[in-house]
Every structure is written in C-alpha cells, then in structure tokens.
Amino acid sequence: MTDVVLTGGARTGPAADPAPTPDIDEPHRGGSWLRFAATKAGGALVSLVMVVVLGFFAFRILPGDPVRSLARGRRVSPEQLEAMRVEMGLDQPLMAQFWRYLTDLLRGNLGYSYTYNQPVSELIGERLLPTLLLTGTAFAISVLLGLWLGQRAAWRRGSFFDRAQTGTALTLWSVPTFWLGLLLLLVFAGTLHWFPTGGMISVGSGATGVALVLDVAHHMVLPVLTLAAVIYAQYLLVMRASLLEEMTSDYLVTARAKGLNEDGVRRRHAVPNALLPTVTLIFLALGGLIGGAVTVEAVYSWPGLGYLTFQALRAPDFPVLQGTFVVFSAIVILMNFIADLLYRSLDPRLRTA
C-alpha cells in the first residue's frame, strides 16, 4: 500500500507510526531492586560477623569453669584438670582461641562438645528436627488463628467480640512464656494428668508408625499451646490495627458502590491490603520464634535446640553455646532479610521508590 502525502510533507500510513519508546523505567527498577537487595545482604553479613564475635567473647565471661564442671563428683588431681584444659584448648590465650574458632567456623566446624563428646554440628543436626516440629506447628496455628481473629475483630470494631479478643490477646502477650508453660504443666499434667510432664515420646513405649505419631502429638499439645497462646496475640493485634486503617480508605466506598456485600469487601479488598505489615511481622517473628523456644523446651524437657542450649548453660559447654547461638542468630538474620525483600516486592510504593 502506498503512503498518502499530505500538505507540508506529512505522511500517513505504516511509515508514519512512531517508533516504540523503550521503557526506561525497567532497568532503573531492576537496578534499584538489586541495589536494595545488595544493601540488605551486606547489612545481614555484617550482623552475622558481629554475632560470631559477640558469641565467642560473651560466653567466656560466664561464671564457672567447664573443666571443673566436667570433673564434678569425681576425685580428680590438679594435673588431670590441667591435662583436660590443654585437651580442650582452654590453656591458650583468648585471642588464640578466637582465631582457632574463626578458622574452624569457616570450614563448617562448630567445635566439639565438652559434655556430649561429639561434634557440635551433629548435636545441632539431631536436635533441629524436634525444634522445627514444635515451633513450626505453633507458628502455623498462631498465624492462622491471629489473622482470622484479628480481621474479624476489626470488622466488628467496638463489639463484645472485639473487646474480648483484644483483651485476651493483650493479656497473653504480656505473660512470660515460661510462666505460662509452668502453669499449664501444673494444671494439665501435674493435677489433671491429661498430658505427659515432658519429653517427646513416652519412655520405653517402643511405639512405631501411627502409634508413634500419636504419642509425639500427645507430648506436643502443652508446649505448642504455650507457644501459640503467646505468639498469636501479636498477629491479632497487628492485623486488627492494619485493617482498621484500611477501613477508612476510599476504595472500599467504591467497592460497596459497585454492589459488593460487606463480606466481599472485607475478603477481596480490605484484608489483602491490610496483610502487608502482617507479612513482614510473620517473617520477623519466625526467626525469633525458634530462638525463643529455649524457655518452652526447658520447661517441657523437649529434646530440641532450646533444651540443648539450656543444658549447655549449666555446664558451661562453650562450643555448644557458640554453635547454637550462631544458628539461632543466623536464622533471625535470614528471616529479617527475607522480610525486607518480601515487603518491598509486595508494596508497590516501595518498588517505585
């Protein structure tokens, strides 16, 4: 097809179509996101280095001598104590011990336990699954319960349901975890005898298959209830506050004008936008939840990383304390890093910043 020539030399047709303008914002956005991720990753790395340094020197000021603790209840001569100290490397200067600790850590070696006589990495590997099982179950329950009750309470602001849920959440959030655990243990295990007093499985039961699963679930009830009762409260309160802020937005008025009922307005418009700060809180709390399981595992003698840390504090067992401290801290730092990236990805205002 020939082009039509107009007055002044202008032409119409295919040749007159302007060339597509490249989207100059995409490289900028990609580069901005990469810079943001690199900055956060650098901050996380610096935090991890500080944790490693702090973890080594902080545990060295704990009261007690590991060598004498291991020899407790036995007749040991001063020469034998000194030989044990040399074997553990505690006779070396503090900076020499620190340099050895750093070089071992870079090779993936977390040290050798004084009390368990096995590598710390093996100990952590054995105790990691029980901790993940306990905290993962409590985390799932607390998130689902907190978000559901929080959005229901906000949508019924000022009602009896709202006041009851908010009051209960504030009360449980202020209760120390170990105190609540001891209370539940006293009532449901010590007085009513509904649940076992501790451990993960019944001693000498020899259960396998479904019977073993049921036995573990029976032992999990009280520690999971203790963790979830304290944690769900913060999700409820944050979700409630976020949804109350969204309820005054103009887009909800528009949604109602289109004919959506209140349930549809809440589920399809208000709740998804109110989830942004809650998603960040979920990842931040997930890292702290694993580290915070120390008190619950100690109360219920749950054979996880928390109980391992509690026992290492009593010795003191420096390699175990350092290893669990680094693992707990690394999980918290990683969850914070993921929360930062996820929040930037979910919030369009931050993506274009």
Disulfide bonds with the S-S distance in Angstrom:
none
